[in-house]
Amino acid sequence: VQLVESGGGLVEAGGSLRLSCAGYGFHFDDYAIGWVRQAPGKEREGVSCFSTSDGSTYYQDSVKGRFSISSDNAKNTYYLQMNSLKPEDTAVYYCRYIEGIDSCNFYRGNIDPDFGAWGQGTQVTVSS
């Protein structure tokens, strides 16, 4: 499994960015695509997740109403649309692939599992 991310950058507070995650080599029908972020000096945290088993989504409370996860099945690409960005959203964002049914439950439980695949990470910087 390989994940290739794109779309990060520098934006002013209140602006928008869209992150993309292109997936290759997926072997199973049931998996989750998550987005996690890590800011300097802080722990990694799950931001959003999409589960293919039931189409459910997860958003961390701090991004609800501002971020939206979506997919283009034909391209096997997943997106994180980030609107109304805040300086505290500044972090390196990683795309995650986790096999299994209801795998977004890891993020609902504030857990980023050690297994699965990772994207290379993309920097998002929001200036005040």
C-alpha positions in Angstrom: 0.0 0.0 0.0 1.3 3.4 -0.9 -0.2 6.8 -0.1 0.9 10.0 -1.8 -0.2 13.3 -0.4 -0.3 16.8 -1.9 -1.9 20.1 -1.2 -0.3 21.6 1.9 1.0 25.1 2.0 0.9 28.5 3.7 -2.4 30.3 4.1 -3.7 33.2 6.1 -6.1 32.6 8.9 -9.6 32.2 7.6 -8.4 30.7 4.3 -8.8 27.3 2.8 -6.7 24.4 1.6 -7.5 21.0 0.2 -5.3 18.0 0.9 -5.2 15.1 -1.4 -4.3 11.5 -0.7 -3.9 9.1 -3.7 -3.9 5.5 -2.7 -2.2 2.5 -4.5 -2.2 -1.2 -3.8 -5.3 -1.4 -1.6 -6.1 -5.1 -1.1 -9.3 -5.1 0.9 -12.8 -3.6 0.4 -13.1 -2.6 4.1 -10.7 0.0 5.3 -10.5 3.5 6.7 -8.7 6.6 5.4 -7.7 8.9 8.2 -6.0 12.2 8.4 -3.8 12.9 11.4 -1.7 15.9 12.2 1.3 16.6 14.4 2.4 20.1 15.5 5.8 20.8 16.9 6.0 19.7 20.5 2.6 18.2 20.4 1.3 14.6 20.2 -0.1 13.2 17.0 -3.9 13.6 16.8 -6.6 12.2 14.6 -8.4 14.9 12.7 -10.8 13.1 10.4 -11.6 9.7 9.1 -13.7 8.0 6.4 -14.8 4.4 6.6 -15.5 2.4 3.4 -17.4 -0.3 5.3 -20.4 2.0 6.0 -19.4 5.4 4.6 -19.3 6.9 8.0 -17.0 9.8 8.9 -15.3 11.1 12.0 -14.2 14.7 12.8 -12.3 15.9 15.8 -14.3 18.4 17.7 -11.9 21.2 16.9 -12.4 20.9 13.2 -16.1 20.0 13.0 -18.0 22.4 10.6 -14.7 23.5 9.1 -13.1 20.3 7.6 -14.7 17.9 5.3 -13.4 14.5 4.1 -14.4 13.1 0.7 -13.4 10.6 -1.9 -13.1 10.1 -5.6 -13.5 6.4 -6.0 -12.6 6.4 -9.6 -9.2 7.9 -8.8 -8.8 6.1 -5.4 -8.1 9.5 -4.0 -9.3 11.0 -0.8 -9.5 14.7 0.1 -9.5 16.8 3.2 -11.1 20.2 2.5 -10.1 22.6 5.2 -12.0 25.9 5.5 -11.8 28.7 8.0 -8.3 27.7 8.9 -6.8 28.9 12.2 -3.2 29.2 13.3 -3.7 26.3 15.7 -4.3 24.1 12.6 -0.7 24.5 11.7 0.9 21.0 11.6 2.2 18.3 9.4 -0.8 16.4 8.1 -0.5 12.7 7.3 -2.9 10.5 5.4 -3.5 7.1 6.9 -4.8 3.7 5.6 -6.1 1.3 8.1 -7.6 -2.1 7.1 -10.7 -3.5 8.7 -14.3 -2.8 9.3 -15.1 0.3 11.4 -11.5 1.3 11.6 -12.4 5.0 12.2 -13.3 3.8 15.7 -9.6 4.1 16.5 -9.8 7.8 16.0 -13.1 8.1 17.9 -11.2 6.6 20.8 -8.3 9.1 20.3 -6.0 6.3 19.1 -3.8 6.4 16.0 -2.8 2.7 15.6 0.7 1.7 14.8 -0.3 -0.5 11.9 -1.5 0.4 8.4 0.1 2.8 5.9 1.2 6.4 6.1 1.5 9.1 3.6 4.7 11.2 3.4 3.2 14.1 5.2 2.4 17.6 4.0 3.0 20.9 5.9 0.1 23.2 6.6 1.0 26.6 8.0 -1.7 29.1 8.9 -0.5 32.6 9.6 -2.4 34.9 11.9 
